[in-house]
Amino acid sequence: MSITLAEQDQLTLRTAAYGAVSLMAAASGKPHKAATQGSVALSSATGLVGHVLADTSTAVNLYGKSVAALADHVLPALTEAMALLRRQAPAEAGNFRTTVLLAVDTAARAHNGDPSPISADMARKITEALDAA
């Protein structure tokens, strides 16, 4: 890859992407299945985004004792990730957005094909955070 992101920027991308899957799992009736399927979707990413998400050398800290606390950490990270990609690797911003939304959709459909109203609302919040940058 010709573009290199700082370690902190890479951590922001991983926090945002895996955090979005964690939020969807929390909003799901089958959290383990949603988390697994959403993570598999993230692992299918290509390009710079795929390389960053595949690197697990720096652990992502998805802390929070509630969904609200997790959302307070992850939603701003999604906005920050999009902003930094638009600045540093504009061609990858769309790739990141598409990858995260694919993972969100996959996690939302983990329980029988159709997202529940709770999952749909969480997906809306995630999409809004991605588009806020």
Buried (B, 14 or more C-beta within 10 A) or exposed (E): EEEEBEEEBBBBBBBBBBBBBBBBBBBBEBBEBBBBBBBEBBEEBEBBBBBBBEEEEEEBEBEBEEBEEBBEBBBBBBBBBBBBBBEBBEEBBEBBBEBBBBBBBBBBBBBEEEBBEBBEEBBEBBBEBBEEB
